[in-house]
Amino acid sequence: MQTEPAGPQRASKLNVPPGEPVPESADAPARVEKERPTLVLRPQIHWRAIGPALIFFALLLLPVGRLKAVPFTLVFLAIGIAFLPALFERVDVSPRSIVLHRLRKSRTVMLADVDAFRLRRVAFPILKGVHRGYKIGRYWSIPLTIRLLREDEPLLELRCGWWYGWRDLARYVIVSCPDVDLDGRTRGRLERYVGVPLPPLPQE
């Protein structure tokens, strides 16, 4: 029967040199995702404030007690209630997905599914005759819409005039999806309205 060495011999036997170290790249993506901040978009402050303000104004008209004030009270109350969902809407942007939260439902779009990014004008008939928009300070003369597409099918559409921080979302998508397809109009609007410098298209 072979006896087990004791004392220094056993300690030296236990201190076996470690094997090959585990490469850091295995855990690097998880650490990067934890370190990257999450972007949260909410409706513009005036869209969130208009609902409670109109409801409060409608309640102020009730003590007047005049029949002439009743139609205005009902109109202000209806518009105020229509804008109340803006208090609950938000867009959560993570390294892998974009989640649109609404009052009754939510919608999730995986960034890996996005193959095209478009910055389009809102489809108002009155804007068809306007061929060019202009940036005035932080504002622009033509309302725009962010569209995330997969094989020409819209995955998500956001009105830029409704959401505060839509420029940050546009930059985030461009950086997170470097292979996303951009057409000429979108590239021009990204440079003009968002301030994203893009490399020139390769000459064919």
Secondary structure, DSSP 8 states (H G I E B T S, - for coil): ------THHHHHHH-----S---GGGTHHHHHHHHS--EEEEE-HHHHHHHHHHHHHHHHHGGG--TTHHHHHHHHHHHHHHHGGGGT-EEEE-SSEEEEE-SS-EEEEEGGG--EEEEEE---GGGTT-----EETTEESS-EEEEEEETTEEEEEEETTTEETHHHHHHHHHHH-TT-B--HHHHHHIIIII----------
